Amino acid sequence: MRHTFLLFLAGALAACQPATPTEVALDDIKTLRVTGVGEVEVDPDQFVLSGAVIQRADTAREAMNMLADVVNGIQASATNNAALDGREFNFASVNTVGVKDPACLLFNREADRTNATLREGERRVTKRVCEDVSQQASLSFTFTGSPPDRAGDALADFSSAGAVRLRLDGYRIADLDAVELEAGERAISNARAKADRLADAGGARITGVLDLNGYNATYSQGTARPPVISTTGAGESDSMIDAGGPVDVTALNLEAGKQTVSAAIELEFTYE
C-alpha cells in the first residue's frame, strides 16, 4: 500500500511544482516545512465473528466426525443466508483431548483440601487415578462477512447450527488502501493550505515542493462487545429467534462500528 501511496503522492506533488524546473543553489533556496493531517471517517463494510465448535464422544474418531458435521452445518448456514454478500471462514486446527471422569476429579480435589488441613497423626486421603470417560474434539474459527448489519443473522444461524462461544469481534474496511489514499490526499491539501497561509502572512509565495520528510497513516479497528449468544452449548439463540428475530448487534454497536483513518505528512515547500 505504501508503494501505491508514493506513486499517488508523486502525481499530487507534481501539481505543486513550477511548470519549468530550474536549478538553484541549495544555499539560495528558502524552505518552509509543514505537517499536514487528514482524516476520513467511514462506515465499515465487513463484520468479524469468532466462535468455537466442541463435540464429545466415546472415541476421538467419533468426536471428530461429529465436529465435522457441525462445521459443515455452520458453513451451510452462511451459504444459504441470502442476506450475506460476503462470506469467509478461517478455521484453526482440530484439537482432541481426553475428558476425565468428573466424579474422580472432584474426589481428588476434595482429597487435596482434606490433606492440606490434616492434624498430626491423621491419615492422608489417597487420591485416585482418573480415567478418560470420553474424547473431546474442538476447533475455533473466525468469520468475516458483509454487510455489517447482518452480523446478528450470522450469530443466530451459527449458534443454531451448533457453534459455541460466539462473539462479534469488530468491524473492518475491505478496501483500506483506498481510504488511506483519501486520507493522504487530504493531508497533502492541508499541508499546502498551511504553507500558503504562512507564506502569505510573511509576504511571500509558495513556489514548489522540495521534499517529503515523513508520511504515516493510522487505522483504529473498532471493537464491539455485544451480548454473547452462546457460551456453553448450542442452540441458545432459538429463544431469541422465537422472540422476534436475531438480535440487532449492529444497532447495539453503532458507534463502535464507525471507523477513522488518519494520515499525517510532512512536506518541505520552497518559497520566495
C-alpha positions in Angstrom: 0.0 0.0 0.0 2.9 2.4 0.8 4.3 2.0 -2.7 0.8 2.8 -4.1 0.7 5.9 -2.0 4.1 7.1 -3.1 3.0 6.8 -6.7 -0.1 8.8 -5.9 2.0 11.3 -4.0 4.3 11.8 -6.9 1.4 12.9 -9.0 -0.1 15.1 -6.3 3.2 16.9 -5.6 3.8 17.4 -9.3 0.9 19.8 -9.3 2.7 21.9 -6.7 5.9 22.2 -8.8 6.7 25.0 -11.3 6.0 24.2 -14.9 9.7 24.5 -15.9 12.1 23.2 -13.3 15.2 25.3 -12.8 18.5 24.5 -11.0 19.1 26.7 -8.0 22.0 26.6 -5.5 20.8 24.9 -2.3 22.1 27.8 -0.2 19.8 30.1 -2.1 16.6 28.1 -1.6 14.2 29.3 1.0 12.2 26.4 2.5 9.2 26.0 4.8 8.5 22.7 6.5 4.8 22.0 7.3 2.9 19.0 8.6 -0.5 18.3 7.2 -3.1 16.0 8.6 -6.1 14.3 7.1 -8.9 12.1 8.4 -11.6 10.0 6.8 -14.5 8.7 8.8 -16.2 5.8 7.2 -18.7 3.1 8.0 -17.1 -0.3 7.7 -18.4 -2.8 5.1 -17.5 -6.0 6.9 -18.0 -7.6 10.3 -15.9 -10.3 12.1 -17.2 -13.0 14.3 -15.4 -15.6 16.3 -16.6 -18.9 17.8 -15.8 -22.5 18.5 -17.1 -26.0 17.9 -16.8 -28.6 20.7 -18.0 -32.2 20.5 -17.6 -35.2 22.8 -18.0 -38.9 22.0 -16.7 -42.3 23.2 -13.7 -42.2 20.8 -11.7 -39.4 19.2 -12.8 -40.5 15.7 -16.5 -40.2 16.6 -15.9 -36.8 18.2 -14.1 -35.6 15.1 -16.9 -36.9 12.8 -19.5 -35.1 15.0 -17.4 -31.9 14.9 -17.1 -32.1 11.1 -20.9 -32.4 10.8 -21.4 -29.2 12.9 -18.7 -27.3 10.9 -20.5 -28.3 7.7 -23.8 -27.1 9.1 -22.3 -23.8 10.1 -20.8 -23.3 6.6 -24.1 -24.3 5.0 -26.0 -21.7 7.2 -23.7 -19.0 5.9 -24.0 -20.1 2.3 -27.8 -20.3 2.5 -28.2 -16.9 4.1 -29.1 -14.8 1.1 -28.7 -11.6 3.2 -24.9 -12.0 3.3 -23.0 -10.5 0.4 -19.6 -11.8 1.6 -18.5 -14.9 3.4 -15.1 -16.0 4.5 -14.2 -18.7 7.2 -10.9 -19.3 8.8 -10.6 -22.5 10.9 -7.9 -23.4 13.4 -6.5 -27.0 13.6 -8.7 -29.6 15.3 -7.6 -30.4 18.9 -8.6 -33.6 20.6 -8.2 -34.3 24.3 -9.4 -37.0 26.7 -12.1 -36.0 29.2 -11.5 -37.3 32.7 -14.3 -38.7 34.9 -15.7 -35.6 36.6 -16.6 -37.6 39.8 -13.0 -38.7 40.1 -11.6 -35.2 39.6 -14.0 -33.9 42.2 -12.9 -36.6 44.7 -9.2 -35.7 44.1 -9.9 -32.0 44.7 -11.6 -32.7 48.0 -8.7 -35.0 48.9 -6.3 -32.2 48.3 -8.3 -29.9 50.6 -8.6 -32.6 53.3 -4.9 -33.4 53.2 -4.0 -29.7 53.4 -5.7 -29.4 56.8 -4.7 -32.8 58.4 -3.6 -32.7 62.0 -0.6 -34.6 63.3 -1.2 -38.3 63.2 -4.2 -38.2 60.9 -4.2 -40.4 57.8 -3.9 -38.8 54.4 -6.6 -39.5 51.8 -5.3 -41.4 48.9 -6.0 -39.8 45.5 -7.5 -41.8 42.6 -6.1 -42.3 39.1 -8.8 -40.7 36.9 -9.5 -42.4 33.6 -10.8 -40.9 30.4 -14.6 -41.3 30.1 -14.9 -39.6 26.7 -12.9 -37.9 24.0 -13.4 -34.2 23.0 -12.7 -32.6 19.7 -12.7 -28.8 19.3 -11.7 -26.0 17.0 -12.0 -22.3 16.9 -12.9 -20.2 13.9 -13.4 -16.6 12.6 -15.9 -15.5 10.1 -15.7 -12.3 8.0 -19.0 -11.3 6.4 -20.9 -8.4 4.9 -22.9 -6.2 5.1 -22.2 -5.2 8.7 -25.9 -5.1 9.6 -26.3 -8.8 9.0 -24.0 -9.8 11.9 -27.0 -10.6 14.1 -28.3 -13.1 11.5 -24.9 -14.9 11.3 -24.6 -15.1 15.1 -28.0 -16.6 15.4 -27.5 -19.0 12.5 -24.2 -20.3 13.8 -25.5 -20.8 17.3 -28.5 -22.8 15.9 -26.0 -24.9 13.8 -24.0 -25.8 17.0 -21.3 -23.2 17.4 -20.4 -22.0 20.9 -18.6 -19.0 22.5 -19.8 -16.8 19.7 -19.0 -13.1 19.8 -18.8 -10.1 17.4 -15.1 -9.1 17.4 -15.5 -5.9 15.4 -15.9 -4.2 12.1 -13.5 -3.8 9.2 -13.0 -1.9 5.9 -12.4 -4.2 2.9 -10.6 -1.7 0.7 -8.5 0.0 3.4 -5.9 1.1 0.8 -8.4 3.4 -0.9 -9.4 5.0 2.3 -5.8 5.6 3.3 -5.1 7.2 0.0 -8.0 9.6 0.5 -6.7 10.4 4.0 -3.2 11.0 2.5 -4.7 13.3 -0.2 -6.5 15.4 2.5 -3.2 15.6 4.5 -1.4 17.0 1.4 -4.1 19.5 0.8 -4.0 20.5 4.5 -0.2 20.9 4.4 -0.4 23.1 1.2 -3.1 25.3 2.7 -1.0 25.8 5.9 2.1 26.6 3.8 0.1 29.1 1.6 -1.2 30.9 4.7 2.2 31.1 6.4 3.9 32.4 3.3 1.1 34.9 2.6 1.4 36.2 6.2 5.1 36.8 5.6 4.6 38.5 2.2 5.9 35.5 0.3 4.5 32.8 -2.0 5.0 29.1 -2.3 6.8 28.1 -5.4 7.0 24.3 -5.1 7.8 21.2 -3.0 11.4 20.4 -2.2 11.0 17.1 -0.2 8.7 14.7 1.5 10.1 14.2 5.0 7.6 11.8 6.5 4.3 10.0 6.0 2.2 8.0 8.4 -1.3 6.5 8.1 -3.1 5.0 11.1 -6.3 3.0 11.3 -8.0 2.2 14.5 -10.0 -1.0 14.3 -13.3 -0.5 16.2 -14.2 -3.1 18.8 -17.6 -4.4 19.5 -18.9 -6.1 22.7 -22.4 -7.4 22.0 -24.1 -10.0 24.2 -22.5 -13.4 24.0 -25.2 -15.6 22.4 -23.7 -19.0 23.3 -21.2 -19.8 26.0 -21.5 -23.4 26.9 -23.7 -25.2 24.4 -25.5 -24.9 21.1 -29.0 -23.7 20.2 -29.3 -20.9 22.8 -30.3 -18.5 20.1 -33.6 -20.3 19.4 -35.3 -18.3 22.1 -34.1 -15.1 20.5 -35.4 -16.2 17.1 -38.8 -17.2 18.6 -39.0 -13.8 20.4 -38.9 -11.9 17.1 -35.7 -12.5 15.2 -31.9 -12.3 15.7 -30.5 -9.6 18.0 -29.6 -6.4 16.1 -26.0 -6.3 17.2 -25.1 -3.6 14.7 -27.6 -1.2 16.3 -26.1 -2.0 19.7 -22.6 -1.2 18.5 -23.3 1.6 16.1 -20.6 3.9 17.5 -18.1 1.1 17.8 -18.6 0.4 14.1 -17.6 3.9 12.9 -14.0 3.8 11.7 -11.5 6.7 11.4 -8.4 6.5 9.1 -5.9 9.3 9.7 -2.8 10.4 7.8 0.0 12.8 8.6 2.5 14.1 6.1 5.5 16.4 6.5 6.3 18.4 3.4 9.1 20.9 2.7 8.0 23.7 0.5 10.1 26.3 -1.4 9.0 29.9 -1.3 10.2 33.3 -2.5 
